[in-house]
């Protein structure tokens, strides 16, 4: 039932996005939405990017327009801190939707903190992000749940789940998913370990919420250092509600532009087809001007075979 629910939610979110985008998408994105090619991922993915990547002068509406011109179908903002009225105006002006947000305070104000007052503020910030995201038509809030430095894994696991669970009823009411990102936060993986690690702990962690409104915004680059990203996608399965993408080189042990490095994109594409993924994929790299954003959009096309 949770898998069916997630598929229904993803389908309705994409249908709503499609209705808004139909008359505004640039030709490259429209072609991906109605593919004439045989690649199995064509038409399944909507490209988005983090607002901080758009390094062009002007207003928020100008930044949205640049992202659209570069070939993106949406943009992720930060919340709390979003100006809701300005964002709504930028959406109307550009025709580019906000597909979701990133919780702006999650690294400093953590759900794993041993301080109850800090956890209370983390919960308040998450609820604000959910409300602001809903107000501008978005459907997800990306969340880093905490850091391993806050205590033994067993303690911060239970502590963070208990705290975040209190926001799940609001997420369900608003129709905005809480999507957990796999990051280098020394939690749910061995930071000093090798490249043979599995996603088993992430699977168990997400399942503790017992809710279709909590899933993963799976970052394809973040844990290539530690495991097979194709196998992690297969293990996470329908828990993957969105994607992030950046490059990574195991050989050089560093992040790279999308498509560079040594990530096994062929297996990633195969795994996404196997779990029947349809949804948004967000670039999370340095960004730049219009030319650089266009290049990033094209790099995503190559990586996913679009």
C-alpha positions in Angstrom: 0.0 0.0 0.0 2.8 2.6 0.8 4.3 1.9 -2.6 1.0 2.3 -4.4 0.4 5.5 -2.4 3.9 6.9 -3.4 3.3 6.1 -7.1 -0.1 7.9 -6.9 1.4 10.9 -5.3 4.3 11.1 -7.7 1.8 10.8 -10.6 -0.4 13.5 -9.4 2.5 15.8 -8.7 3.9 15.3 -12.2 0.4 15.8 -13.7 0.0 19.1 -12.0 3.5 20.1 -13.1 2.8 19.0 -16.6 -0.3 21.2 -16.8 1.6 24.3 -15.7 4.6 23.5 -18.0 2.7 22.6 -21.2 2.6 26.0 -22.7 5.9 27.3 -21.3 8.6 24.6 -21.6 11.5 25.3 -23.9 11.8 23.0 -26.9 14.5 20.8 -25.4 12.3 20.0 -22.3 9.1 19.6 -24.4 11.0 17.0 -26.5 11.9 15.1 -23.3 8.2 15.2 -22.2 7.0 13.8 -25.4 10.0 11.6 -26.5 10.5 10.3 -30.0 13.5 8.2 -28.9 13.5 4.7 -27.5 15.6 5.4 -24.3 13.6 4.0 -21.4 14.2 7.1 -19.2 13.1 9.6 -21.8 9.9 11.4 -20.6 10.3 10.2 -17.1 12.5 12.9 -15.6 12.0 16.6 -15.0 15.1 18.6 -14.6 15.4 21.1 -11.7 18.2 22.9 -9.9 19.0 24.6 -6.7 18.3 28.4 -6.6 21.9 29.1 -5.4 23.2 27.7 -8.7 21.6 30.5 -10.7 24.3 33.2 -10.7 22.8 35.7 -13.1 22.0 39.3 -12.1 18.6 40.7 -11.6 15.4 39.7 -9.7 14.2 36.3 -8.7 12.0 36.4 -11.8 15.1 37.0 -13.9 16.8 34.0 -12.3 13.7 31.8 -13.0 13.7 32.9 -16.6 17.4 32.1 -17.0 16.8 28.6 -15.6 14.0 28.0 -18.0 16.1 29.3 -20.9 18.9 26.9 -19.9 16.5 23.9 -20.2 15.3 23.3 -16.7 11.6 22.5 -15.9 11.6 23.7 -12.3 13.7 25.2 -9.5 14.2 24.4 -5.9 14.3 27.2 -3.3 15.3 27.4 0.3 12.9 27.5 3.3 12.5 28.9 5.8 13.5 32.3 4.4 11.7 32.2 1.2 9.7 35.3 0.2 6.5 33.6 -0.7 4.9 36.6 -2.6 8.1 37.3 -4.6 8.3 33.6 -5.5 4.7 33.4 -6.6 5.3 36.4 -8.9 8.5 34.8 -10.3 6.5 31.6 -11.1 3.8 33.6 -12.9 6.3 35.8 -14.8 8.5 32.9 -16.0 6.1 30.0 -16.2 8.6 27.9 -14.2 7.3 26.1 -11.1 8.9 25.6 -7.8 9.0 21.8 -7.5 10.3 21.8 -3.9 12.6 23.4 -1.4 15.7 22.6 0.7 15.3 23.1 4.5 17.7 26.0 4.9 18.6 25.5 8.6 19.0 21.7 8.7 22.8 21.6 9.1 23.0 24.0 12.0 19.6 23.3 13.7 19.5 19.6 13.8 16.9 16.9 14.6 19.7 14.8 16.1 20.8 17.5 18.6 21.0 16.4 22.2 19.5 19.8 23.1 15.7 19.6 23.3 15.4 23.3 22.5 17.4 22.9 19.3 15.2 19.9 18.3 12.1 22.0 18.9 13.5 24.7 16.6 14.4 22.1 14.0 10.8 20.9 14.0 9.5 24.4 13.8 11.7 25.2 10.8 10.7 22.0 9.1 7.0 22.9 9.5 7.6 26.4 8.2 9.4 24.9 5.2 6.4 22.6 4.5 3.9 25.5 4.7 6.0 27.8 2.5 6.6 25.1 0.0 2.9 24.4 -0.2 2.2 28.1 -0.5 4.2 28.3 -3.8 3.0 25.0 -5.2 5.9 22.8 -4.4 5.6 19.2 -3.3 8.8 18.3 -1.4 11.2 19.6 1.3 14.7 18.2 1.2 16.0 17.4 4.7 19.3 16.5 6.2 18.2 14.8 9.4 21.3 15.6 11.4 24.9 14.6 12.1 26.7 11.7 13.6 28.7 13.9 15.9 25.5 14.5 17.9 25.8 11.1 19.7 25.8 7.3 19.3 23.9 6.1 16.2 21.2 4.4 18.3 20.5 7.6 20.2 20.4 10.0 17.3 18.4 7.6 15.2 15.6 7.4 17.7 15.9 11.1 18.6 15.6 12.3 15.0 12.8 10.0 14.0 10.8 11.0 17.1 11.3 14.7 16.2 10.6 14.5 12.5 7.5 12.3 13.0 5.8 15.3 14.6 5.9 17.1 11.2 4.5 14.1 9.2 0.8 14.9 9.9 1.3 18.4 8.5 3.2 17.0 5.5 0.2 14.8 4.8 -2.3 17.6 5.2 -0.5 19.8 2.8 0.5 17.2 0.3 4.2 18.0 0.6 6.7 15.2 1.1 9.7 15.2 3.5 12.6 13.9 1.4 15.7 12.8 3.2 19.0 13.3 1.4 21.9 10.9 1.7 24.8 13.2 2.6 28.2 13.1 4.2 26.9 13.6 7.7 28.4 10.5 9.4 25.0 8.9 9.9 23.5 5.7 8.4 26.8 4.8 6.7 30.5 4.3 7.7 32.3 7.6 6.8 35.7 5.9 7.1 34.5 2.8 5.3 35.0 1.4 1.8 33.0 1.4 -1.4 31.2 -1.9 -0.6 28.5 -0.4 1.7 24.8 -0.9 1.2 21.7 1.4 1.7 20.2 -1.0 4.3 20.3 1.6 7.1 18.7 4.2 4.9 15.9 1.8 4.1 15.3 0.9 7.8 15.4 4.6 8.8 12.8 5.7 6.2 10.6 2.8 7.0 10.4 3.8 10.7 8.2 6.7 9.7 5.5 4.3 8.4 4.4 7.1 6.0 4.2 7.6 2.3 5.0 11.3 3.0 8.6 10.5 4.0 11.1 9.2 1.4 14.5 10.0 -0.1 15.8 12.6 -2.3 18.5 10.3 -3.4 21.8 12.0 -4.3 23.6 9.9 -7.0 27.0 11.5 -6.4 27.1 11.8 -2.7 27.7 8.1 -1.8 29.4 6.7 -4.9 32.5 6.8 -2.7 30.9 4.3 -0.4 28.8 2.0 -2.6 27.1 1.1 -5.8 24.6 3.8 -6.6 22.6 1.5 -8.8 22.3 -1.1 -6.0 21.4 1.7 -3.5 18.6 2.8 -5.8 17.3 -0.8 -6.1 17.4 -1.2 -2.3 15.6 2.1 -1.7 13.1 1.3 -4.5 9.8 3.3 -4.1 11.3 5.2 -1.2 13.1 7.3 -3.8 10.8 10.2 -4.4 13.3 12.6 -6.0 16.9 12.7 -7.2 19.9 14.9 -6.8 22.9 14.7 -9.2 26.5 15.7 -9.0 29.6 13.9 -10.2 32.2 12.1 -8.1 35.6 10.5 -8.8 36.6 7.5 -6.7 40.0 7.6 -8.3 40.6 11.2 -7.2 38.2 11.1 -4.2 36.5 14.3 -5.1 33.3 15.7 -6.5 33.2 16.6 -10.1 30.9 18.2 -12.7 28.0 16.0 -13.8 29.2 13.3 -16.2 32.8 13.5 -15.2 34.4 11.2 -12.6 33.6 7.5 -12.6 30.0 7.1 -11.5 28.4 4.1 -13.2 25.6 6.0 -14.9 24.6 3.1 -17.1 23.8 1.1 -14.0 22.1 4.1 -12.4 19.8 4.4 -15.5 19.1 0.7 -15.4 18.2 0.8 -11.7 15.9 3.8 -12.2 14.0 1.9 -14.9 13.8 -1.2 -12.6 12.2 0.7 -9.8 9.9 2.5 -12.3 11.0 5.9 -11.2 9.2 9.0 -12.6 10.0 12.4 -11.1 12.3 15.3 -10.6 16.1 15.3 -10.7 17.9 18.3 -9.2 21.4 19.4 -10.2 23.5 20.2 -7.2 26.7 21.6 -8.5 28.4 25.0 -8.5 26.2 26.7 -11.2 27.0 29.9 -12.9 25.8 32.2 -15.7 23.3 31.2 -18.4 26.0 29.5 -20.5 27.1 27.4 -17.6 23.5 26.5 -16.6 22.8 25.4 -20.2 25.9 23.2 -20.1 24.8 21.7 -16.8 21.4 21.0 -18.3 23.0 19.3 -21.2 25.3 17.3 -18.9 22.2 15.9 -17.2 20.7 14.9 -20.5 23.8 12.9 -21.3 24.0 11.3 -17.8 20.4 10.1 -18.0 20.4 9.4 -21.7 17.7 11.9 -22.5 
